[in-house]
Amino acid sequence: MIIRNMKATFGHLDNQALELQPGLNVISGSNEAGKSTWAEFLMAMLYGVDTWVRQRGQELPIKTKYAPWSGKPMAGRMELEHKGRRLILERTSETGPMTSFSAKDADTGCPIEELTAKHCGTALTGVEAGVYQRSAFLRQRRPAVTADPMLEKRLTGLVTTGVEDYAYGEIDEKLKKLQTAVWYNQSGALPKARAALREKEAALEKFTELQKKRNEIYGKIQAEQTEQARLNRILNGLELLQQRRVYAAVEDARASLAQAEGDCAEWEAVCDALPKPDVLGTLKGELRELRTASVAAAEEASRNPITMPELPEDLRFTGLSGQQVREKTQSDATEVRKALELPSKSKEVLGLVKWLLPSLLCFGLFFAVYFLLSFPYSRIAAWALLGIGVVWTIYALARYHRLRSANREIQTRAESLLTFYGSSNAYEIVQQGADYVRRLEAARTARALAGQKLAQRNEQSRQLWERQTAFLEKLADKGAACAGLDQAEMWIVDAEQSRARLEQARRDVLLRRQELTRLSETLPQPPDMTTNLSGYEAYDAADIRAQLSQCGKALSADRSEADRLSGALGQKGDPLVLNAEKEALEQEIHRLETRYAALELARNALQQADSEVRSRFAPLLCKRASALFHALTEGKYDAIQLDRELHVTVHPVNSTVYRSLSYLSGGTADQLYLALRLAICDLLLPDAPIVLDDALVFFDDERTKVALSVLKQLGKNRQILLFTCQKREKALLDELAKEQKMAADAG
């Protein structure tokens, strides 16, 4: 089959045309030029657009992804040659994208009935859409060959009779579904039958268990009834024993009443000589007040003892009154001040010089008159002046000496006074005198106050003594001879205790009478004294009643449990019916296990047959793919192996082991898948066009050149469409053409 031209309204292609030639066609263009769109358009024209496909993740369905951008309906036209006949295929969108189909002869215009919208691609290429997509149609970034039932049928048909109805995967899947229907995990008929059998067995086991429990409950009920009867006998015996004890208690109560009445009479005789209770209360209150007053007085004397303060003693002021001390200290301070006011030695000398100035004047006049004047009486006058000067000098010196002696006496007296008072100035002397007078006056005031307090305390003691004497005399009038408050307190306490014992005796009489009356009412007549109750003392009535209560509760609960078990046994049904259903389930399980084993044998036999068939077609595919891969990798790899899922391993030249795809580079992996697809095309699609969308994008230049050489060689027998976004493929093809021409010329 050779496609001559295509015209498309598909995606961003708006009624655009593409002309093609036989052999290798290299269609190059920039990104978003429509290369992948033309490839998908070719598939849509051959096999139509599946309108039932929905979006999965980020992948859009064809009907959505390639809806015309112009808003026109999706449509297309393809002209091709098939088996020497020119055909025109047209698809339009009426009821859905590309759903309307027509095929006609290009020369005659007659419609071709055998080509339909659904089977057009299969009739022209010879394979279904899934097989074509996994072999001759290599999309961008999807080079791997994946397993497909139809592809498996086609490959199987290569080595069988040619009938392509057989596919191991489909038959194995059907057998597996049959097995799953019988048994898969917890689902299927076999697990359900086993679960039903377990339910029946559990029901029978539960029936047996319930029956056993009911028998045990009946045994417990009988034992509890026996125990209940025994406890009732013991309780009756304990009640009779209690009656006997009550009878004995009545006799004891009568004796106790008689004893209490005798004690009460004795205490009444004792209390007749004692004061009445209200009088005793009054006496006790007075005693308490006297005790409180005595204790308070003693505590006050102990806490605040009264002492007579001593007058202050000072040898400097012995025998002097306060006024005399003030006068003495003022006088002594005055003397000290005088000493402080005396002139200094320099002032004394200066004063002497002033007194000697007249003497010096006389001595000067003497020398002046005696030596300078010559009148007759000048010498007499001179000697007179000298005599006056001498006399005045003697007087001045005598006066200076007396003044100096008086000052020395004043200073000596002041120093002795300061030493006597231990002071440094006259103010301290006056202050010491004032302090002494203040302390003297304070001591005298304190002594007067202490005397007053002592007199008050003595008066209080006298009054307290008089009150105690009067209280003791009052007690003596009541018949109590007491020497002090302690004996009085003991007498009052004894009197109160006697009164209290009398009251207690009266209460005892009343209580014993009440107890005798109660016991007599409890036991109106004497109990039976003939029954033997030996050993019953060891039992406790409260304990027996508690046991009886527990036994009654247990008996009631066990009877309810027995009724419940009987009802449950009735609900479980007839054990004969359960056993019959169990046997039927066991037979069904045996049948299902036999069926599952038969299906397992069938799957094993099918797997062996598939392995035999695969061992026949796999070498054909691997041989052709290995040759192509060897050529595409320039001899680096020499063999390919495939498993049933079309997983590939390769054998590098001069290596001892096969390598998985994960060891290969991205470009080498693309070359491997290209070789595998080309091999499948050689075996299954010898006439269908091969579509390669950017299949060589990860090839280096050398391997791209080799791949183009292989494709060009294959293009001699089929049409190949290579879509690429690069220009190197055309350049390399031109280079190959030149090399071939040069080789031909050289040959």
C-alpha positions in Angstrom: 0.0 0.0 0.0 1.3 3.4 -1.0 -0.3 6.7 0.1 -0.1 9.4 -2.6 -1.6 12.4 -0.8 -3.6 13.4 2.2 -5.9 16.4 2.8 -6.9 17.3 6.4 -9.1 19.5 8.5 -7.6 18.1 11.7 -6.2 20.0 14.7 -4.5 23.1 13.5 -4.5 21.7 9.9 -7.1 23.6 8.0 -7.8 21.9 4.7 -4.1 21.4 4.2 -2.6 18.8 1.8 0.5 16.6 2.0 2.0 14.9 -1.1 3.9 11.6 -0.6 6.1 9.4 -2.8 6.8 5.6 -2.7 9.8 4.5 -0.6 11.3 6.7 2.2 9.6 10.1 2.6 11.4 12.6 5.0 8.9 15.3 6.1 10.7 17.9 8.1 9.4 20.9 9.8 9.7 23.1 12.9 8.0 22.4 16.2 4.2 22.7 16.0 4.4 22.6 12.2 1.9 19.6 12.2 4.2 16.5 11.9 2.6 14.6 14.8 -0.8 15.9 13.6 -0.3 14.4 10.1 0.7 11.1 11.7 -2.4 10.9 13.9 -4.5 12.0 11.0 -3.2 9.0 9.0 -4.3 6.7 11.9 -7.7 8.4 12.0 -8.2 8.0 8.3 -7.4 4.2 8.4 -9.0 3.2 11.7 -11.3 6.1 12.6 -11.6 8.0 15.9 -12.8 6.2 19.0 -15.4 8.5 20.5 -15.7 6.4 23.7 -12.2 7.2 25.0 -12.1 9.6 28.0 -9.3 11.7 29.4 -6.8 9.9 31.6 -4.6 12.2 33.6 -3.0 14.8 31.4 -3.5 12.7 28.2 -6.4 14.0 26.1 -8.4 11.7 23.7 -7.9 12.2 20.0 -11.4 13.7 19.5 -10.5 16.5 21.9 -6.8 17.0 21.3 -7.2 17.2 17.5 -10.5 19.0 17.2 -10.1 21.6 14.3 -8.9 24.9 15.6 -10.9 26.7 12.9 -14.1 25.3 14.4 -14.9 23.4 11.3 -16.0 19.7 11.5 -13.1 17.2 11.6 -12.7 15.8 8.1 -10.1 14.3 5.7 -9.3 12.8 2.4 -6.6 10.2 1.5 -5.6 8.9 -2.0 -3.6 5.7 -2.1 -2.7 2.7 -4.2 -3.5 -0.8 -2.9 -2.8 -4.0 -4.9 -2.6 -2.1 -8.2 -5.8 -0.1 -7.6 -6.1 3.6 -6.9 -8.5 4.4 -4.0 -9.9 7.5 -2.4 -10.9 7.4 1.3 -13.0 10.2 2.8 -14.1 10.8 6.4 -16.3 13.5 7.7 -18.0 14.4 11.1 -21.8 14.1 11.0 -22.9 12.1 14.1 -19.4 12.2 15.6 -15.7 12.9 14.8 -14.7 11.1 11.6 -17.7 8.8 11.8 -19.0 9.2 8.2 -16.8 7.1 5.8 -16.7 6.5 2.1 -14.3 4.6 -0.1 -14.3 4.6 -3.9 -12.2 3.7 -6.9 -10.3 6.7 -8.1 -10.5 5.7 -11.7 -14.2 4.7 -12.0 -15.6 6.5 -9.0 -17.4 3.4 -7.9 -17.8 2.8 -4.2 -15.9 -0.1 -2.7 -18.3 -2.0 -0.5 -15.8 -4.2 1.3 -14.1 -1.1 2.8 -16.1 0.1 5.8 -15.5 2.8 8.5 -14.7 0.1 11.1 -12.7 -2.4 9.0 -11.0 -0.1 6.5 -7.6 0.0 8.2 -7.5 -3.7 8.9 -8.4 -4.5 5.3 -5.7 -2.2 3.9 -2.8 -2.8 6.3 -3.7 -6.4 7.1 -3.7 -5.9 10.9 -5.8 -4.3 13.6 -5.2 -0.9 15.0 -3.5 -2.2 18.1 -1.1 -4.3 16.1 -0.4 -1.4 13.7 0.3 1.0 16.5 2.7 -1.5 18.2 4.6 -2.2 15.0 4.4 0.1 12.0 3.3 3.3 13.8 6.0 4.8 16.0 4.7 7.9 17.8 6.9 10.6 19.3 8.5 9.5 22.7 6.7 6.1 22.5 9.1 3.7 20.9 8.6 0.7 23.2 6.7 -2.4 21.9 4.0 -3.5 24.4 2.2 -6.8 24.6 -1.3 -7.0 22.9 -3.6 -10.0 22.3 -4.0 -9.2 18.6 -0.3 -8.8 18.2 0.2 -12.1 20.0 -2.3 -13.8 17.6 -0.5 -12.4 14.5 2.9 -13.6 15.8 1.5 -17.0 16.7 0.0 -17.3 13.2 3.4 -17.1 11.7 4.4 -20.6 12.9 0.9 -22.3 13.0 -1.6 -23.1 10.2 -2.2 -19.4 9.6 -5.4 -19.3 11.8 -5.1 -16.3 14.0 -7.9 -17.2 16.5 -5.4 -18.6 19.0 -3.9 -16.3 21.6 -2.4 -17.8 24.7 -3.1 -14.6 26.8 -6.8 -14.6 26.0 -7.3 -18.3 26.6 -5.2 -18.2 29.8 -7.2 -15.2 30.9 -10.5 -17.1 30.4 -9.2 -20.1 32.2 -8.0 -17.8 35.0 -11.4 -16.2 35.2 -13.0 -19.7 35.5 -10.5 -20.5 38.3 -11.3 -17.1 39.9 -15.0 -18.0 39.8 -14.1 -21.2 41.7 -11.5 -19.8 44.1 -9.7 -16.5 44.4 -8.7 -15.3 47.9 -12.0 -15.1 49.8 -14.2 -14.8 46.8 -15.5 -17.6 44.5 -17.7 -20.6 44.9 -15.2 -22.7 46.7 -14.3 -20.2 49.5 -18.1 -19.5 49.9 -18.8 -23.2 50.1 -16.1 -23.7 52.6 -17.3 -20.7 54.6 -20.8 -22.2 54.6 -19.4 -25.6 55.7 -17.6 -23.8 58.5 -20.8 -22.1 59.5 -22.6 -25.5 59.5 -19.8 -27.1 61.5 -19.8 -24.1 63.9 -23.6 -24.4 64.2 -23.3 -28.1 65.1 -20.5 -27.4 67.4 -22.5 -24.5 69.0 -25.5 -26.8 69.3 -23.4 -29.4 71.1 -21.8 -26.7 73.3 -25.2 -25.3 74.2 -26.6 -28.7 75.0 -23.5 -29.4 77.2 -23.9 -26.0 78.9 -27.6 -26.6 79.5 -26.9 -30.0 81.1 -24.2 -28.3 83.3 -26.7 -25.6 84.3 -29.3 -28.2 85.3 -26.7 -29.9 87.5 -25.9 -26.5 89.1 -29.6 -25.8 89.7 -30.0 -29.1 91.5 -26.9 -28.5 93.6 -28.0 -24.9 94.4 -31.5 -26.2 95.5 -29.8 -28.7 97.8 -27.6 -25.9 99.2 -30.6 -23.7 99.7 -32.4 -26.3 101.7 -29.4 -26.8 103.9 -29.0 -23.1 104.5 -32.7 -22.8 105.5 -32.2 -25.5 108.1 -29.2 -23.8 109.5 -31.0 -20.5 109.6 -34.0 -22.0 111.4 -31.6 -23.5 114.0 -29.9 -20.1 114.4 -33.2 -18.4 115.0 -34.1 -21.0 117.7 -30.7 -20.5 119.2 -31.2 -16.7 119.1 -34.5 -17.2 120.9 -32.8 -19.2 123.6 -30.2 -16.4 123.9 -32.9 -13.8 124.2 -34.6 -15.9 127.0 -31.2 -16.0 128.8 -30.8 -12.2 128.2 -34.3 -11.6 129.8 -33.2 -13.4 133.0 -29.9 -11.4 132.9 -31.9 -8.2 132.5 -34.0 -8.9 135.5 -30.9 -9.5 137.7 -29.2 -6.4 136.3 -32.3 -4.3 137.1 -32.3 -5.5 140.7 -28.6 -4.7 141.0 -29.1 -1.2 139.5 -32.0 -0.4 141.8 -29.8 -1.3 144.9 -27.0 0.9 143.6 -29.4 3.8 143.1 -30.7 3.5 146.6 -27.2 3.6 148.1 -26.3 6.8 146.1 -29.5 8.5 147.1 -28.6 8.0 150.8 -25.2 9.5 150.1 -26.5 12.5 148.2 -29.1 13.4 150.9 -26.4 15.1 153.0 -25.0 17.0 150.1 -26.1 20.4 148.8 -28.6 20.6 145.9 -27.1 20.6 142.4 -27.9 24.4 141.9 -26.1 25.2 145.2 -23.2 23.1 144.1 -23.1 25.0 140.8 -23.1 28.3 142.6 -20.3 27.2 145.0 -18.3 25.9 142.0 -18.7 29.2 140.2 -17.5 31.1 143.3 -14.6 28.8 143.6 -13.8 29.3 139.9 -13.8 33.0 140.3 -11.5 32.9 143.4 -9.2 30.5 141.5 -9.2 32.8 138.6 -8.5 35.9 140.8 -5.7 34.1 142.7 -4.1 32.9 139.5 -4.4 36.4 137.9 -2.9 38.0 141.0 0.0 35.5 141.0 0.6 35.9 137.3 0.4 39.7 137.6 3.0 39.6 140.5 5.2 37.3 138.5 4.8 39.1 135.2 5.0 42.7 136.6 7.0 42.6 139.9 7.1 46.0 141.7 10.7 47.2 142.6 11.6 50.5 144.3 14.0 52.4 141.9 17.3 53.5 143.4 18.3 57.2 143.4 21.2 58.1 141.1 24.6 58.4 142.8 27.3 60.9 141.8 30.3 61.7 144.1 30.6 65.1 142.4 27.1 66.0 143.7 26.8 64.0 146.9 24.5 65.7 149.4 23.4 68.5 147.0 19.8 69.2 145.9 18.9 69.7 142.3 19.0 73.5 142.6 22.4 73.3 144.4 23.7 71.1 141.6 22.5 73.6 139.0 24.1 76.5 140.9 27.4 74.7 141.4 27.8 73.6 137.8 26.9 77.1 136.6 29.6 78.6 138.9 32.2 76.1 137.8 31.3 76.7 134.2 31.7 80.4 134.6 35.2 79.9 136.0 36.1 77.7 133.0 34.8 80.4 130.6 37.0 83.0 132.4 40.1 80.9 131.9 39.1 80.6 128.2 38.7 84.4 128.0 42.3 85.2 129.4 44.7 86.8 126.9 47.4 84.9 125.3 51.1 85.3 126.2 51.7 87.5 123.1 48.9 89.8 124.2 50.3 89.9 127.8 53.8 90.9 126.5 52.1 93.5 124.2 50.4 94.9 127.3 53.6 95.1 129.2 55.2 96.9 126.3 52.4 99.4 126.4 53.0 100.0 130.2 56.7 100.4 129.6 56.3 103.1 126.9 56.2 106.0 129.5 59.4 104.6 131.1 61.1 104.6 127.7 59.9 108.1 127.1 61.4 109.2 130.5 64.7 107.5 129.7 64.8 109.2 126.3 64.1 112.6 127.8 66.8 111.9 130.4 69.4 111.4 127.8 68.2 114.3 125.8 68.1 116.7 128.8 71.3 115.4 130.4 73.5 115.4 127.4 72.0 118.0 125.1 70.7 120.8 127.4 73.2 122.9 129.4 71.0 125.2 131.4 71.6 125.0 135.2 68.7 122.9 136.2 68.8 120.6 133.2 70.7 117.9 135.0 68.3 117.9 137.9 65.4 117.6 135.6 67.2 114.8 133.8 67.8 112.9 137.0 64.2 113.5 137.9 63.0 112.1 134.6 65.3 109.1 135.1 63.9 108.5 138.6 60.3 108.7 137.2 61.2 106.3 134.4 62.7 103.8 136.9 59.8 104.0 139.3 57.3 103.6 136.4 59.2 100.6 135.1 59.2 98.9 138.5 55.5 99.5 138.8 54.8 98.2 135.3 56.8 95.0 136.0 55.1 94.5 139.3 51.7 94.9 137.8 52.6 92.5 135.0 53.8 89.9 137.5 50.5 90.1 139.6 48.3 89.9 136.5 50.3 86.9 135.2 50.0 85.1 138.6 46.2 85.7 138.7 45.8 84.3 135.2 47.8 81.3 136.1 45.6 80.6 139.1 42.5 81.0 137.0 43.8 78.5 134.4 44.9 76.0 137.0 41.4 76.2 138.6 39.7 75.7 135.2 41.9 72.7 134.4 41.2 71.1 137.7 37.4 71.7 137.1 37.5 70.2 133.7 39.4 67.2 135.1 36.9 66.9 137.9 34.0 66.8 135.6 35.8 64.9 132.8 34.8 67.5 130.3 36.5 69.5 127.6 34.4 72.8 127.9 32.0 74.7 130.2 28.9 73.6 128.2 29.5 69.9 129.1 29.8 70.8 132.8 26.4 72.5 132.7 25.0 69.6 130.7 26.3 67.0 133.2 24.6 68.9 136.0 21.4 69.1 134.1 21.5 65.3 133.3 22.1 64.5 136.9 19.2 66.7 138.0 16.9 65.1 135.4 17.8 61.6 136.5 17.4 62.5 140.1 13.9 63.9 139.5 12.9 60.8 137.3 14.1 58.4 140.0 12.1 60.2 142.7 9.0 60.2 140.5 9.4 56.5 139.8 9.8 55.7 143.5 6.6 57.6 144.2 4.7 55.6 141.5 6.1 52.3 142.7 4.9 53.0 146.2 1.4 53.7 144.9 1.3 50.4 142.9 2.6 48.4 145.9 -0.1 49.9 148.1 -2.8 48.9 145.5 -1.4 45.4 145.1 -1.4 44.9 148.9 -5.0 46.1 149.1 -6.0 43.6 146.3 -4.3 40.8 148.2 -6.1 41.7 151.4 -9.5 41.8 149.7 -8.8 38.4 148.0 -7.9 36.9 151.3 -11.1 38.2 152.8 -13.2 36.6 150.0 -11.4 33.2 150.4 -12.1 33.3 154.1 -15.8 34.1 153.6 -16.0 31.2 151.0 -14.4 28.7 153.3 -16.8 29.7 156.1 -19.7 29.2 153.7 -18.5 25.7 153.0 -18.1 25.0 156.7 -21.8 25.9 157.0 -22.5 23.2 154.4 -20.6 20.6 156.5 -17.3 20.8 154.7 -14.2 21.6 156.9 -11.7 22.9 154.3 -8.4 24.6 155.1 -7.9 26.0 151.6 -9.2 26.3 148.1 -7.6 23.0 147.0 -9.5 21.1 149.7 -12.7 23.0 148.8 -12.3 22.1 145.2 -11.8 18.4 146.0 -15.0 18.5 148.2 -17.1 20.1 145.4 -15.7 17.6 142.8 -16.6 14.7 145.1 -20.0 16.1 145.7 -20.6 16.5 141.9 -19.3 13.0 141.2 -21.7 11.6 143.8 -24.6 13.5 142.2 -23.4 12.2 138.8 -23.3 8.6 140.0 -26.8 9.0 141.4 -28.0 10.2 138.0 -26.1 7.5 136.2 -27.7 4.9 138.6 -31.1 6.3 137.9 -30.5 6.1 134.1 -29.2 2.5 134.4 -32.4 1.6 136.2 -34.5 3.2 133.5 -32.4 1.5 130.7 -32.5 -1.9 132.3 -36.3 -1.6 132.7 -36.7 -0.6 129.0 -34.4 -3.5 127.9 -36.3 -6.0 130.1 -39.6 -4.7 128.5 -38.2 -5.0 125.0 -36.8 -8.5 125.5 -40.1 -9.6 127.1 -42.0 -8.3 124.0 -39.6 -10.0 121.6 -40.0 -13.4 123.3 -43.6 -13.5 124.6 -43.2 -17.2 125.6 -40.2 -19.4 126.5 -38.6 -21.1 123.4 -38.3 -24.9 122.8 -35.4 -26.1 124.9 -35.5 -29.8 123.8 -34.0 -29.5 120.3 -30.3 -30.2 120.1 -28.5 -27.2 118.7 -24.9 -28.2 119.3 -22.5 -26.9 116.6 -24.8 -24.1 115.5 -22.8 -21.5 117.4 -20.1 -21.7 114.7 -22.5 -20.2 112.2 -23.3 -16.5 111.7 -26.9 -15.6 110.9 -25.9 -12.6 108.7 -23.4 -14.8 106.8 -26.1 -17.5 106.3 -28.6 -14.9 105.1 -26.0 -13.5 102.7 -25.3 -17.0 101.4 -29.0 -17.7 101.0 -29.4 -14.4 99.1 -26.5 -15.3 96.8 -27.8 -18.8 96.4 -31.2 -17.5 95.4 -29.7 -15.0 92.9 -27.5 -17.7 91.4 -30.5 -20.1 91.3 -32.6 -17.5 89.5 -29.8 -16.6 87.1 -29.1 -20.3 86.3 -32.8 -20.9 85.7 -32.9 -17.9 83.3 -29.7 -19.2 81.6 -31.3 -22.7 81.3 -34.4 -21.1 79.7 -32.1 -19.0 77.4 -30.1 -22.1 76.3 -33.3 -24.1 75.7 -34.5 -21.2 73.4 -31.1 -21.0 71.7 -31.2 -24.8 71.0 -34.6 -24.4 69.5 -33.3 -21.6 67.2 -30.4 -23.7 66.0 -32.8 -26.2 64.4 -32.7 -29.9 64.1 -29.2 -31.4 64.3 -30.2 -34.1 61.7 -31.0 -31.3 59.2 -27.7 -29.6 60.0 -25.7 -32.8 59.4 -27.5 -33.4 56.1 -26.6 -29.8 54.9 -23.0 -30.3 56.1 -22.7 -33.5 54.0 -24.1 -31.7 50.9 -21.6 -28.9 51.3 -18.7 -31.3 51.7 -19.8 -32.9 48.3 -20.0 -29.5 46.7 -16.5 -28.6 48.0 -15.1 -31.8 46.6 -16.7 -31.0 43.2 -15.3 -27.5 43.2 -11.8 -28.6 44.2 -11.9 -31.2 41.4 -12.9 -28.4 38.9 -10.2 -26.1 40.1 -7.5 -28.8 39.8 -8.8 -29.5 36.2 -8.5 -25.8 35.3 -5.0 -25.6 36.8 -4.0 -28.7 34.7 -5.5 -27.0 31.6 -3.6 -23.7 32.3 -0.4 -25.7 32.7 -0.9 -27.6 29.5 -1.8 -24.3 27.7 1.4 -22.7 29.0 3.5 -25.6 27.8 1.8 -25.4 24.3 2.3 -21.6 24.3 6.0 -22.1 25.2 6.4 -24.5 22.3 4.7 -22.2 19.8 6.6 -19.2 21.1 9.9 -21.1 20.8 9.1 -21.4 17.1 8.1 -17.7 16.3 10.4 -15.9 18.8 13.6 -17.0 16.9 12.2 -15.6 13.7 11.4 -12.3 15.2 14.7 -12.2 17.2 16.8 -13.1 14.2 15.3 -10.4 12.0 15.4 -7.8 14.9 19.0 -8.8 15.8 20.2 -8.2 12.2 18.6 -4.8 12.1 19.9 -3.8 15.6 23.3 -5.0 14.6 23.2 -2.8 11.6 21.7 0.2 13.5 24.4 0.1 16.2 27.2 -0.4 13.7 28.0 -4.0 14.9 28.1 -3.2 18.7 25.3 -5.7 19.5 24.7 -9.1 17.7 21.6 -10.7 19.4 18.3 -9.9 20.9 16.0 -12.0 23.2 12.3 -11.5 23.9 10.0 -12.9 26.7 6.3 -13.4 26.3 5.6 -9.9 27.3 8.0 -8.6 24.7 10.5 -7.5 27.2 13.9 -7.2 25.5 17.5 -8.1 26.5 20.5 -7.6 24.2 23.9 -9.2 23.8 26.9 -7.0 23.2 29.6 -8.3 20.9 32.4 -10.1 22.8 30.3 -10.3 26.0 29.2 -13.4 27.9 25.9 -12.1 29.2 22.8 -10.4 28.0 22.0 -6.9 29.2 18.6 -5.5 30.1 17.2 -2.3 28.6 18.1 -0.3 31.7 21.9 -0.6 30.8 21.4 1.1 27.5 21.5 4.8 26.7 18.3 6.5 25.5 19.5 6.6 21.9 20.5 2.9 21.9 17.1 2.0 23.4 15.3 3.9 20.7 17.5 2.0 18.1 16.6 -1.3 19.7 12.9 -0.6 19.6 13.1 0.6 16.0 14.8 -2.6 15.0 12.1 -4.6 16.8 9.3 -2.7 15.1 10.9 -3.0 11.7 11.3 -6.8 12.3 7.6 -7.1 13.3 6.7 -5.1 10.2 8.7 -7.4 8.0 7.0 -10.5 9.5 3.4 -9.2 9.9 3.0 -6.1 7.7 5.0 -6.5 4.5 2.8 -4.1 2.5 1.7 -1.5 5.1 3.4 2.0 5.3 5.6 2.6 8.3 5.1 5.9 10.1 8.0 7.2 12.2 7.3 10.4 14.3 10.7 11.9 15.4 12.0 8.3 15.8 15.6 9.3 15.2 15.7 12.4 17.5 18.0 10.8 20.0 20.3 9.1 17.5 23.8 10.6 17.0 24.8 11.6 13.5 26.7 8.4 12.6 23.8 6.1 13.8 21.3 8.4 12.2 23.1 8.0 8.9 23.1 4.2 9.4 19.4 4.2 10.3 18.6 6.3 7.2 20.6 3.8 5.1 18.6 0.9 6.6 15.3 2.8 6.1 16.2 3.6 2.5 16.9 0.0 1.8 13.6 -1.0 3.3 11.9 1.7 1.4 12.6 -0.2 -1.9 9.8 -2.6 -0.9 7.4 -0.4 1.2 6.5 3.2 1.9 8.1 4.8 4.9 7.0 8.2 6.3 9.7 9.8 8.6 8.5 13.0 10.3 11.3 15.0 11.9 11.9 18.5 13.4 15.5 18.6 12.2 17.2 19.1 8.8 20.0 16.7 9.3 18.1 13.7 8.0 17.8 15.3 4.5 21.4 16.4 4.6 22.5 12.9 5.6 20.3 11.3 2.9 22.0 13.6 0.3 25.4 12.6 1.7 24.4 8.9 1.4 23.3 9.5 -2.2 26.6 11.0 -3.1 28.5 8.2 -1.4 26.4 5.6 -3.3 27.0 7.4 -6.6 30.7 7.6 -5.9 30.7 3.9 -5.1 28.8 3.2 -8.3 31.2 5.3 -10.4 34.2 3.6 -8.7 32.6 0.2 -9.4 
